Each structure stands twice: as C-alpha cells, then as structure tokens.
C-alpha cells in the first residue's frame, strides 16, 4: 500500500512521538490486564469468605487481616501496610 498524501493540518511523522506512544500503550495494556486479574482474585476471595461464612479473618503468622464489609467490599491488610482494597 502506498503512502497517502498529507491532509491539511496533519503534521509529519515524528518517530520519537510514535515510539513513546507505543511504549505508553504497552504499559497501559499491562496495567489493564493486572487490574482485571486483581478483580478476579478479589471476587474469589469474597466468594471463599462467604463459603466459609466468615466476616473477618486474621493470620497472626502472616500478619494478614481480611474484613468482608459487604457483599462486594473487602479490605485486606498485610503487616503495617496502610493500603487497603475497599472496592
């Protein structure tokens, strides 16, 4: 396929922009895939807590606590980790 004529207002190709945009898209897609996996694991964790009929769980050795706050909300803390999953 041959090169098409430039349209008015459309700039020339800039390899540095193309390369950086491609890197950005790659990382964005990786992040999106990780986000999907996180949601799947969260759903599995909620389902297991419900199956075990647990509203909370604490593993002293791992210093891990899980709190099922609602049907779709769970909080997980590890150690002194202040970050929580509360979606």
N, C-alpha and C positions, 0 to 999 in steps of 0.2 A: 504494500500500500504506500503510495507516495505521500510526500509531505504536503499538507494543505497550506493555503495562503493564510497569513495572519489576519485576524479580524481587527477592526479598529478598536482601540482601547485595550487590547490584549498585549501584554508585554512578551518579550522574548524569553526563551527558556533560560533559567538560571540553575545550573547544576547543584550549587550549594543549597539552594532552597529545596530542590527536589529531594536531595539526599537526606536533609534534615527532616523533611516532612515524612519520608518513608520510615526513618528511624522512630519518629513520633508515633506513626500509625502502628508500627510493630509493638512498641511498648504499650500503647493504649489497648491493643488487642490482647496482649498478655494480661494486662490488668483486668480486663473484662472477663477473661477466662478464669482468672483467680477468683474474681467476685462471684461467678456462677458456682464454682466449686465450694466457696465459703457458704453460700446459701444452701446448697445441697447438704453439707455437713451440719449446718445449723438445724435444718429440718430433721435430719437423722437423730441429732442429739435431743431435740424436743420430743420426737416420737419415742425414743428409748426412755426418757424421763417419764412420759405418760404411761408406757407399757409397764414400767417398774413402779408406777403410782408414787413417784417422788416429786415433791415441790422444790426440794433442795438436796444438795449432796456436797460433802466435804471430804477430800482425801488429804489427811494430815501429812503423809509422807511426801506427796507431790505439792503440798500447799496450794491445792486447787479447790475452788468452790464454784458450784453451779446453782443458780436460782432460776426456777421456772416461774416467771412473773405473770404470765397469761398464756393463752393457747398458742400465741405466736411470738412471745417475747421471752428471751432467755438471757441471763447475764452469766458470764464466765470470767473468773478472776484466777490468775496464776501468780503465786508469790506476792510480791509487793506491787504487782502490775496494776496500775490505776486505770488502764484502758479496758473498757467493757464492750461487749456486744449487746446492745439493748434495742434491737430492731424487732 
